[in-house]
């Protein structure tokens, strides 16, 4: 009876839910407390359930569940809450994934670091792309496989037992106390992991962090399909009809946008594709350069997901180490790369460099000719051997339209793989899917990248491909229009508040094709000590952002987003995108991202009001 009451309530919720639950990739930070991610949303949602309140107005006032749907969202939270309720568990114990293999990898990762045994038990067969040898030899995971016909066949084991099942009944679990983790995988929707027993609850945050950094949550569209199936047992429609046509359109658009003719790979998110790149390159190095150390070179103040993911990879593989690359705020990227590559050459190690151009959040572009020269420079080890040349992993999210990799382009002769986060300009904020492409010099490396993208089941979903097919053809025009708005707003701020420091591309760089629509703003400060000046500036940042949101609520959002179709987005990198970086490397400045469609004159008016009250 209680189950029916819950399902009836969920059916009403789905009919009245805000459209943003399905269509937004990023949510408001002003109604989001990261420490209470998912918890705060579900506590208030449960209050609505207890009073049978499913009004659209009540649902729209719920706090943000996660700030980004890659990490989770209202529909994934509700799906997990329902399944947990049916199994008398806390909602934290249920975690949904777009991937069918990453939940297994999340448990294997923790057990590797804890030096704990793992047994994977399954019925039927494992997915074809579940490559046991690669997981053991490249990722370093330790486990044994066992197939059973019935759960009763499972015996005691000194370690963790994972029961993996591929089935249409993705929400149905038959819990038994001797199994630690249940994973139901659906051919189309993704998978749901259930953490069984209080003794395993210390895995939850680690599993959540894998979902945060190496993959994505089950998408809103697929979470909705799973909930509808749970309510009505209606079949899940695997919308494959136009997949091949849409994928061909996407690949063609990426080739045009990047100026390349090598095969692009399309993943469920920017971090999904980055993880495939890293693991693919490490795989290549372990095969071709046995015994040599691998160095991942990353700016310490870059996007927190990039920084954190690289360090997480290094933590699992003995001969992989992360080195800092100072690129921003007065540090020259080219000079820093030269220094670090010289050091790595003397050690006869393998260098992989991850860098954003323009940098984030200071929006700086290095001297590209010098960059090419320093990446192409022949170096020697202490024994006189020619050092292994680097692979440059270029995050082009801010300017995905710049041609770096095509024939005769600036990085065509340097081993380079470029990637972009699809939730930004590629989709206009309508999906998270990301992509990567290589120049001809790196084309062979993409085979390994593709292998790891498939092994992790992190390829883009059919709906993500459909959205990109629709959005990519207009991307260049949207970038151009958004840049014009940004340039005009930057010029206006320079006029009315000349003592503010603005980080944005020069007009000369814009003429070379670097036309981002984001800038960072160092507001003028006051005080007798450095601490007082910093404190004043931080408070002023918040005052400006709060005013913009209050006065222009339909357009100005406190959000990490960029490249959206509409509105203006404000954030402070130190408290959002740089959340996992070291405190000393964080930027407590305002980062502003403009879209091609917004009321620029109103934003100017409100900003002028702010200036007059300083």
N, C-alpha and C positions, 0 to 999 in steps of 0.2 A: 504493500500500500504506500509506504514512504517513498519507495523507488518511483512509483507511478506519479506521485505528487511532484517529485523533483523533475521528472521528465516532462510533465505537463508545464511546469514553470519554465523550464529551459525552452520549450517550444514557443511559449509566449515571448520570452526574451529575444529569441532569434527573429521573431516577426517585428519587434520594436527596437532592435539594437541600432545605435548610431552608425551611419554609413562609414565613418572613419575606422570602425573596427575591422572593416574589410579592405579599405582603400588606402590607409595611411601607413607609411613605413616608419615614420618617427612621430613621437607624441610629445606633448608639452612637458617641459622640465619644471614649470612653475607649480604643477600639481603632482610632482613625482619625488619620492624620497627613496634614493637608491638602497639605503639600508633596509627598507621595507618593500623592496621589489616583490611583486606578486602578493605579498601578505596583506598590505593595506587595501589593495583592490578587492581581494577575496573576502576580507573581513566585512567591508561595506556591502559587497555583493550578497554575502550570506545574510546580512541584516535585511536586505530587500527581499530575499527568498523567504525569510521567516515571516514577513508581513505580506507576502504574495504581491509585492509591488514590482511590476514589470513595465511601468510607464516609460516612454521614451525619454521624458524629461529627467526621471530619476537615474536611468542608465547613463545618460550623457554627463551627469555630475559626478560619476565615479572617478576616483583618482587614477592617474596613469599607472598601468600594471608594470610595464617596462618602458624605458625611454625609446626603444628601438625594436621593431618586430623580429629582427634577427635573434634577439635574446628571449622573446616571448611577447605575448599580447593578450588582450582580453579573452579572445576565443580559445587560445591554447590554455589559458589559466582556467577557464570554465570547464573545458574538456577534462583537464587533469583533476579538477575539483569533483566533478561528477564521478569519474572512475574511482577516485580515492574514497568517496562516500560509499559507493557500492561495495568496496572491499574493506570498509572500516579502518581506513588509513588516513593519515594527515595528507593534505594536498601536496605538501613538499615532497612526499614519497613517490609522486607520479610525475614523470618528465617526458614530454613529447618531443620528437625530433622529425625534421624533414628527411634525414638520412636513416637508412636501415642498419648501417654498420657502425656508425660513430658511437651509439650508446654502448656497444660492446667494447670499442676502443677506449672509451672513457673509463670503464672499470679496469681494463688491462693497464691503462696508464697509471692509475693510482696503485694498483697491486705491484707494478714494476718498481715504483718509487718506495713502496712499503716492503718490498721483497717478500711478497705473499703469492702463493700458488693460485691458479685459476683453472677451473674446469668449465668448458663450454659444452653444454648438452643440448642436443637438438633432435627434432623429429623430421623425417623426410630428408631434406638436404639444405645446406647453407647456400646463400646467394653465390652465383657463379664468380662474382668479382671479389669474394672473400678469399684473398690470397694468403694462405697460412704461412708460406715460406717468406714472403715479403714482410708480413707482420712480425715474424720472429727475427729475421736477419737484418731488416732495415730499421723498423721501429724499436726493435729490441724487446718486444713483448714476449712473455713466457706463459704458455697455456697448453692444455691438452684438450683434445676433442673427443666427444663420445656421443654416439647416436642411440636413441632409445625409441621404443614403440609406445610405452606408457610411462607416466610419471612414477609409478610404483617401482620401476626398475632402478631408480636413482638411489645410490647408496651414499654413505657418509664419505666426506672428502676433507682433507686437511687444507683448507683454503676457501676461496669463494666459488660458489656454483652459480653459473648463469644458465638459465633455460631460455633458449632462443627458438621462437616459433614463427613461421611464415603463415599467415592466415587472414582471411577476410574479416573474421570477428575480432578486429583489432582492439576493441574495448573490453573484451571478455577475458578474465584471468581466473585460473583455477589454482588458488594459492595452497601451497604445502610448506610446512615450516622448514624443511631441510633445503629449500632452494632460496638463495640469497637475492637473486635478481631475475625478474621475469622480463623478457623483451618480446613484444608482439610486433611483427613487421608486416606491413601491408604493401602489396606490389605497387600501389600508386600513391597512397597517402603519406607514407613514412613509417614511423615506429613509435611505440610508447613503452617506456621503461618503468617498471615498478620496483621500488626498493623495499624488500621484505624484511621485517624484523628490526627491533630497536638497535641491535648490535651493528647494523649496517648503515645507520643514519649518518654516520660520519663521512659517508661517501657522497652525500647529496650535494654539498657545496662544490666538491671537486667535479662531479658530473655536470652540474650547472655551468661550471666554468669552462668545461670542454665545449658545451653547447654555445657558450658565449664567444669563444675564441676560434674554434675549428670548424664550426658548422652553423646551422640555424635551427630555430624551433620549427615545429610543424607549421606550415604557412597558414594564414587566416582562412584562405579558401579551402584548404584540406581539413583544417580543424572544424570548419563549418560543416563539411561533408561528413566527417566522423560523428559529429553531434547529431546531424539529421539521421544518419544510419542508426545511431543509438536510440533515437526517439521512435522512428518509424520502420526500422529495418529495411529501408529502401536501398536499392543498389547504388553503389558508388560509380558515378559515370566518369570513366577514364577518358578525358577529352583529347583523344589522339588524332582526331580527324585531320586537323590542319597542321600538325606538329612539323612534318617534314617541310612543308611550304614555308611556315613561319621561321623555322631554323635556317633555311636557305636565305631568307630575307635578312635575318639577323647577321649571319656570317658575311653576306654581301655588304651590308651597311658597315660592319666593323672594318672590313677591308678598305672601303672607301674613306671612312673616317680616319683610319690610322695610316693610310697610304701603303699598306702591305699586301702581299699576295701569298702569305703563309696561312696555314689553318689556325683559326682562333678557337679557344676553348671557352665554354660558357658555364659558369658555376652558380650555385645558389646564393652566393654573396661575394663581396670583395675579399673578406677574410677566408672564405672557402677556397677561392682561387689562389690566394696567397699561400695557404697551407699546402695546396697541391704543388705549387711552384717550389716551395722550400723542400718538401719531402721528395719531389722528383729530382731536384738537384743533388740532394744528399745521397739518394739512391745511385745516381750517376757517379758521384764522387767515390762512394764506397766500392763500386764495381771497377772503376778505371784507375783509382789511385789508392789502392789498399794500404791501410796503415797510416795514411797522412791525416793530419788534423784539418778540420773544416772550420772556417771562421765566418760567422754571419755578422756583417757590419751594418749597424743600425743607428740612426740619430736618436739620442736619448730623449729628445723632446718631441718626437714625431707622434703621430696618432697612437693612442695607448694600445689599441688592439694589435697593431703591427709590432710594437715594441714588446708587448707581453707575449704574443704568440712566438716570436723568435726565441725568447728566453725559455719558454715552455718546451720548445723543441730541443733546445740545447740541454735542458735538464734531464732529458730521457736518453740521450745518445752520448756515449763516453767521449768521443773525440770531436764533439761539436762545441764551440764556444762563441759567445756574443761579444763583439767589441763595439765601443761607442764611436760614432762618427759625428763630430761637431760641425753643424751646417748652418745654424741660424743665429740671429741676434748678434751680428758682428763677426761670426766665424765663417770662414770661406770654405765652401764645400769642396772645391777643387784641391785646395791646399791640404785639407783634412784627409781626403781620399789618398793623395800622394803620400802623406806620412804613414797612414795605416797600411797601404799596399807595400810600401818599402819594408815595413816591419814584418808583414806576413811573408814576403818573399824570402827574407833571411831565414825564416823558419821552415821554408819549403812547404807551406800550408796552402789550402784551397780557399780563395776569397769569394764570398757572395755578398754583394752590396745591395741593401734596400734603401731607396731614397725617394722622396717626393719632389717633383718639380712642377710648379713652384712649391716651395716649402710651406709647411703648415705649423703655426698660424701666421708666420711673418711674411708670407707671400713673396719669397725671394727666388730669383732665377740665377744660377751660376753662369759664368762665361762658358758657353757651350763648346767653343773651339778648344779652350783649355781643358774642359772636362773630357772631351774626346781624346786629347793628347795624353792626359794623365792615365786614362783607362787603357790606352793603347801602348803605353810605354813598356818596353821590354826590361824586365828586372831579373836579377840573378840571386840565387840562394848563396849562403856562405860557402858552399862547396863549389860554386861556379856554375851550377846547373841553371838553365833558363826556368824562371818561376812560372807557375801555372797562371794563365791570364784570368782576370776576374769575370764573373757574370754580374751584369748590372741589372737589378730588378727595380724597374721604374714604376712608381705609383703616379699615374697620370690623372688621378681623379679630379684635381682642380682644373686641368686643361686637357681633356681627352681628345681634343681636336688637333693638337699639335703633332706634326709628322716628325717623329724621331727615327723610325725604324725602316722606312722604305728604301729602295735602291737609291744610292747617292745622298741619302739624308744624313744628318750629323752623327748618328750613332749606328749607321749601317755596317760599319767595320768593327764594331765592338760587340762582344757577346751580350745581347740585351733582350730581356723579356719585359714587356710593358703590361700593366694591368690597370683596371679602373673599377671602382665600386658602382654598381648599377643603380643603387638607390638614389644617386645624385643625378647628373645630367642624362645618362643613358635612358633611364626610365622616367625622369622628372619626378621622382619620389613615389612612384606607383608600385615598385617591387624592389627587392634587394639584390637581384641577380647581378653578378659581376663577370668580367671576361678578361682574358689575357691573350696576347699575341706576341710572337717572336720575330726578330729579323732573320734573314736567311742564314746568318752565321750561327744562330742558336736553334735553328729549326729542328735539328736532331734531338735536342734536349726535351722538346715538347712531347715526345713519345712517353717519356718517364712521367712528365707532369700529368698527362692524360691518364696514365695508369693509376696514379695516386688519387686523381679526381674521382675516378670510377670506384677504386677500392673503398674510398670514404663515402661513396654514394652521395657526392656533393654536386652532382650536375644540376643545372637549372631545371625547375619543374616546367611542365607544359604551359601552364598559365604565365609563368615568368617569361618564357620564350615568346608567347603571344604578345605580352605587353611590350617587350623590347622591339618586336617586329613593327609594332604600331608607333613607338616613340622614337626609335633611333633615327629614322629618316629626317625628322625635324630638329635633331639635336644641335646641329651647327647654327641654325637660325636662332634657336633659343639661347645658345651661348652668346651669340652676337648681341641679341636684344638685352640680355641680362647684364652684359658687360657695359653697354651704353648707360643703363640705369646706374650701375655702380660707379662708373667714371663721373657721372653728373653729381651723384651724392657725395663722392670724395671731394670733388672740386668745391661743392657747396660748403662742406665742413671746413675745408682749408680757408675759405673766405670768412666764415662766421666765427671760427675758433682756430685761428692760425697757430696758437701755442700747443695744440694737440699734435701728437705724433701719429701719422697714419702710415701703415705698411701696405703698399699696393704697388702693382707693376708700373713702371714708367711708360710714357707714351711710346718711347722707342721700342720697348719690349712688346707692347701691344701691336705695333706695326709688324713685328716679327711673328705674330700669331698667338702670343700669350695674352689671352683675354679672359682671365678669371672674373668671377662675379662675387668675390669675397675679399674683404680687407680687414686688417686688425687695427684697433684704435687704442692708443695710449693717451688717456685723458690727462690734462694738466693737473698738477697736484700741488699741495702746500704742506708745510710742517717744518719743524726744526731738525728732526732726525730722519734717517732713512726709514726707520720703522713707522714714524708718523706719516711720512710721505706715502709709503706703500699702503698703509691702512686707509688713508684718505682716498687714494686712487681706487682701491678695491670697493669702497663704499660708493664712490661716484659711479663706477661701472654699473653697480646694481640699481642705483637711482635712475640712470639713463634707461636701462633696459626695462625697469618697472614702469617708467613713464610711457615708453613706446607701446608696451603691451596694454596699458590702461587706456591710452588715448586712441590706439588703432587696433582694437582686439580682433578684428576680422582679418587683419593682415600681418601684424607684428606678433611673432611667437618667440617664446624662450625655448629654443630648440637647437640641436646640433646639426640640423639639416643643411643641405646645400644643393643647388641645382633643381629646386622644386619648380613646379609650373607657376605657382602664385605666391605672393606675399614676401615677407622679409623676416629673416631668422637671426636671432641674437643668442650668443652663448659666451661663456668664459672658459677657454680651453682647459685651464688648470682644474676646473671642477667638472669637466665633462669628457672631452676627447682625450685629454692627457691624464685621465684618472689613475692610471697604473704607473705613470712615470715617476721618477724620483722627485722629491719636493723641490730641490734646487734647480731642476730643469723645467719646471712648470712656468707657464705664462699666465699671469693674472691680468689679462687684458681683455677687452671686448672684441669678439670676432663677429662680423656682420656679413650676412650672405643675402644678396638681393636676387629677385627672380625677374623674368621678362615681363611679368604681368603684375603690376602693383601701382598704388597711388603714390608716386614719388613726391609730388608736391605736398601732400599731407605729411609725409615723413619729414620733409624739409621744415615744414611749419612747426611740427612738434619738437624737432631737434633745436630749432631756433628758440623756442620757449624754454627748453632745458638750458641753453647757453645763457639766456638772460637772467636765469635764477641762480647761476653758479656764484 
